[in-house]
Each structure stands twice: as structure tokens, then as C-alpha cells.
């Protein structure tokens, strides 16, 4: 599988997981209703989700990850 596709899938899975968890938590423990619930979940998910990117290096294409809970950029 292409590394760019892997990075896209990792981004989707990371965001989707955090979005669903935040959505469920907000649904049960906050007073948000209607459109505010998914909008708030989207913003929080966008901020907290790890970011993956496929970059071409001298030794080939590699996937890198940046996340606010980890210092620096990690290579996968």
C-alpha cells in the first residue's frame, strides 16, 4: 500500500476515534444540543488528533507523525 494512502487512513482513524469519543462524552455530560454537539466535537477532534504525513526522503518515502502530546516529530 502506498505511504500517502496509509498516512491518509491514519489521519482518518485518529480523527474519527477522537471525534466519536468526544461526541459521546459531550452528549452525556454537557448541555450542548443540535448543531453545537458535532461542531464542538469536530473542533476538539481536529486539535487533539495526531497528524500523519508521507514525505519523500533520500532513503525513500516515510511516514511522520506530529501530536500535541508527544514532543517533536516521530517517524513510523
C-alpha positions as CSV (number, residue, x, y, z in Angstrom):
1,X,0.0,0.0,0.0
2,X,1.2,3.5,-0.8
3,X,2.6,5.5,2.1
4,X,0.4,8.5,1.2
5,X,-2.7,6.3,1.5
6,X,-1.5,4.9,4.8
7,X,-1.0,8.4,6.1
8,X,-4.5,9.4,5.0
9,X,-6.0,6.4,6.7
10,X,-4.1,7.0,9.9
11,X,-5.3,10.6,9.9
12,X,-8.9,9.5,9.4
13,X,-8.7,6.8,12.1
14,X,-7.1,9.1,14.6
15,X,-9.6,11.9,14.0
16,X,-12.6,9.6,13.8
17,X,-11.7,7.9,17.1
18,X,-11.3,11.1,19.0
19,X,-14.4,12.6,17.4
20,X,-16.6,9.7,18.4
21,X,-15.2,9.7,22.0
22,X,-15.7,13.4,22.4
23,X,-19.1,13.3,20.8
24,X,-20.3,10.6,23.2
25,X,-18.8,12.3,26.2
26,X,-20.4,15.7,25.3
27,X,-23.7,14.1,24.6
28,X,-23.9,12.6,28.1
29,X,-22.1,15.2,30.2
30,X,-22.9,18.6,28.6
31,X,-25.9,20.6,27.7
32,X,-25.0,21.0,24.1
33,X,-27.7,20.3,21.6
34,X,-28.4,20.1,17.9
35,X,-25.6,21.5,15.7
36,X,-23.3,22.6,18.6
37,X,-22.6,19.0,19.6
38,X,-21.0,17.9,16.3
39,X,-19.3,21.2,15.7
40,X,-17.6,21.1,19.2
41,X,-16.6,17.5,18.7
42,X,-15.1,18.4,15.3
43,X,-13.0,21.3,16.7
44,X,-11.8,19.2,19.6
45,X,-11.1,16.2,17.4
46,X,-9.1,18.4,14.9
47,X,-7.0,19.9,17.7
48,X,-6.3,16.6,19.6
49,X,-5.9,14.2,16.7
50,X,-2.4,13.2,15.6
51,X,-1.2,14.4,12.2
52,X,0.4,12.0,9.8
53,X,2.3,12.9,6.6
54,X,4.2,10.9,4.0
55,X,7.4,12.6,3.0
56,X,10.0,11.6,0.4
57,X,13.5,11.4,1.9
58,X,16.8,10.3,0.4
59,X,16.2,6.8,1.6
60,X,12.7,6.6,0.3
61,X,9.2,7.7,1.3
62,X,8.5,7.6,5.0
63,X,5.5,8.4,7.3
64,X,6.0,11.0,10.0
65,X,3.6,11.9,12.9
66,X,3.2,15.0,14.9
67,X,1.0,15.1,18.0
68,X,0.5,17.7,20.7
69,X,1.1,15.0,23.4
70,X,4.4,14.0,22.0
71,X,7.4,16.3,21.8
72,X,8.8,16.6,18.3
73,X,8.1,14.7,15.2
74,X,8.2,10.8,15.2
75,X,9.0,8.6,12.2
76,X,6.8,5.5,11.8
